[in-house]
Amino acid sequence: MGSGPPGGAKMPDQGVRRGRGRPPSIRITPKLPPLGGGPPGPRATPRSRKNASRRYPKHPLLGVGALIFRRGSILLVERGREPLKGYWSLPGGLVEAGERLEAALERELLEETGLRVKCVQQFEIFERIMLDARKRPEYHYVLVDYLCKVVGGELLAGDDVAVARWIPRSALPGLKMTEGTLDVIKRAYQDVRRTRS
């Protein structure tokens, strides 16, 4: 979740990432995503109704993502369902009404990875717009990425996730990732290194 990651596949979307005074990166591609899905979200509603409510939204949908590093690796998830099936991304999902951003991320991480996490700081805000064939916004998400740390739990893929894994930085360019994910990982890793040094 910049321009597309080297060696990674590009997702059909238009996106803008903002954070810490950096200029936004813009991507526009008119190709349709597979129908019948969206980024993972709360389990409370049935999947068919949940996905239907995400297509052609009246307003952008708010989501959260986690950047978690451990000894030169980062926690990523491989999406198990369309439209992002087979793509690696940051773990996270949608914020429920009345839920604070950090609470939403902690809930989503537990559902998707089995890990209990604590948000350390907000890192970036990313806007993803997926257009249909008529250039109408079929999906529109505003995603807030946080640097987080693990405080408990056991790593186990759940919810919409096929695999949850610590991925070494050296292996990242070879993964099929959602567009922009590699770029934000690089920026976050550099930020973490600066903070620790």
C-alpha positions in Angstrom: 0.0 0.0 0.0 4.4 5.6 -4.4 4.8 4.0 -7.6 4.6 0.2 -7.7 7.1 -1.8 -5.9 10.1 -3.1 -8.0 9.4 -6.8 -8.9 5.9 -6.5 -7.4 2.6 -6.6 -9.2 0.5 -3.4 -9.4 -3.0 -3.2 -8.2 -5.6 -1.4 -10.3 -6.1 1.8 -8.4 -5.5 5.4 -8.0 -3.7 6.2 -4.8 -2.1 9.1 -2.9 0.1 8.6 0.1 0.8 11.5 2.5 3.0 11.7 5.5 5.7 13.7 7.2 5.9 16.4 4.6 6.7 14.0 1.8 5.1 14.8 -1.6 2.2 12.5 -2.5 2.7 9.6 -4.9 -0.1 9.3 -7.4 -1.1 6.1 -9.4 -4.0 5.9 -11.9 -4.9 2.8 -13.7 -8.4 2.2 -15.3 -8.4 -1.6 -15.1 -11.1 -3.1 -12.9 -10.3 -5.1 -9.8 -12.1 -8.5 -9.5 -15.6 -7.9 -8.2 -17.1 -9.1 -4.9 -14.6 -8.0 -2.3 -12.6 -5.4 -0.6 -9.9 -5.1 2.0 -10.6 -7.2 5.1 -12.8 -5.7 7.8 -14.9 -6.6 10.8 -16.3 -10.1 11.1 -19.6 -8.9 12.5 -21.4 -8.6 9.2 -21.8 -11.4 6.6 -19.2 -11.2 3.9 -21.7 -10.7 1.0 -23.4 -7.8 2.7 -20.1 -6.4 3.9 -18.6 -6.4 0.4 -21.7 -5.0 -1.2 -21.6 -2.0 1.2 -18.0 -1.3 0.2 -18.6 -1.0 -3.6 -19.6 2.5 -4.8 -19.6 4.0 -1.3 -21.2 7.4 -0.7 -18.1 8.4 1.4 -14.6 7.0 1.6 -14.1 4.1 4.0 -11.6 4.4 6.8 -9.0 1.7 7.4 -5.8 1.1 9.4 -2.6 -0.9 8.7 0.3 -2.0 10.9 4.0 -1.7 10.3 5.7 -4.2 12.7 9.5 -4.9 12.5 11.4 -7.7 14.2 15.2 -8.3 13.7 15.3 -7.1 10.1 11.9 -8.6 9.1 8.4 -7.2 8.8 5.1 -8.8 9.5 3.1 -9.2 6.3 -0.1 -11.1 5.4 -1.1 -12.8 2.2 -4.7 -12.1 1.4 -6.8 -15.2 1.1 -9.9 -13.7 -0.7 -10.6 -11.5 -3.7 -10.0 -8.8 -4.8 -6.6 -9.0 -3.2 -6.2 -12.8 -3.1 -2.6 -13.8 -3.4 -1.2 -10.3 -2.7 1.0 -9.5 0.3 0.1 -6.4 2.3 0.3 -4.9 5.7 -2.1 -6.5 8.2 -5.1 -4.3 9.0 -8.7 -3.5 8.0 -11.7 -1.2 8.4 -12.6 0.9 11.4 -16.0 0.3 12.9 -18.3 3.1 13.9 -17.5 4.4 17.4 -14.1 2.7 17.3 -10.9 4.6 17.8 -8.2 4.1 15.1 -5.7 2.4 17.5 -8.4 0.1 18.9 -9.5 -0.8 15.4 -5.9 -1.8 14.4 -5.4 -3.8 17.6 -8.6 -5.7 16.9 -7.8 -6.3 13.3 -4.3 -7.6 14.1 -5.7 -10.0 16.6 -8.2 -11.3 14.1 -5.8 -11.5 11.2 -2.6 -12.7 12.8 -3.4 -13.8 16.4 -1.0 -11.2 17.8 -1.8 -8.6 20.3 -0.1 -5.3 19.4 0.3 -1.8 20.7 0.4 1.2 18.4 3.5 3.3 18.8 2.9 6.1 16.4 1.0 7.1 13.3 3.3 6.9 10.3 1.4 7.7 7.0 -2.0 8.3 5.5 -2.8 6.6 2.2 -5.8 7.2 -0.1 -6.7 4.3 -2.4 -9.3 4.9 -5.2 -10.3 2.0 -7.5 -12.1 3.1 -10.6 -14.6 1.0 -12.6 -14.7 0.8 -16.4 -16.7 4.1 -16.5 -14.1 5.8 -14.3 -16.5 5.9 -11.3 -15.0 5.3 -7.9 -16.0 1.6 -7.2 -13.9 1.5 -4.0 -12.5 4.4 -2.0 -10.4 3.9 1.1 -8.4 6.2 3.4 -5.9 4.1 5.2 -3.9 5.2 8.3 -0.6 3.2 8.8 0.9 2.9 12.3 4.2 1.7 13.6 3.3 -1.0 16.1 5.0 -3.5 18.5 3.9 -7.0 19.5 2.9 -7.4 23.1 1.5 -10.9 23.1 -0.3 -13.6 21.3 0.9 -16.3 18.8 1.3 -15.8 15.1 -1.5 -17.6 13.3 -3.3 -16.6 10.1 -7.0 -15.9 10.5 -10.0 -13.9 9.1 -9.3 -13.1 5.4 -5.7 -14.1 5.6 -4.1 -17.1 3.9 -0.6 -16.7 5.4 0.8 -14.4 8.2 4.6 -14.4 8.2 7.7 -12.4 9.2 9.4 -11.6 5.9 13.1 -10.6 5.7 13.7 -7.3 4.0 15.9 -9.1 1.4 12.9 -11.2 0.3 10.4 -8.2 -0.1 11.2 -7.3 -3.8 10.2 -10.8 -4.9 6.8 -10.8 -3.4 3.5 -9.9 -5.2 2.5 -6.9 -3.1 -0.3 -4.4 -3.2 1.0 -1.2 -4.9 3.0 1.1 -2.7 3.5 -1.4 0.1 7.2 -1.9 -0.5 7.7 1.9 -0.6 6.1 2.5 2.8 8.0 -0.4 4.3 11.3 1.2 3.1 10.4 4.6 4.5 9.2 3.1 7.8 12.3 1.0 8.2 14.6 4.0 7.6 12.5 6.0 10.2 12.9 3.2 12.8 16.6 3.0 12.2 17.0 6.8 12.6 15.0 6.7 15.8 17.1 3.9 17.3 20.4 5.3 16.4 
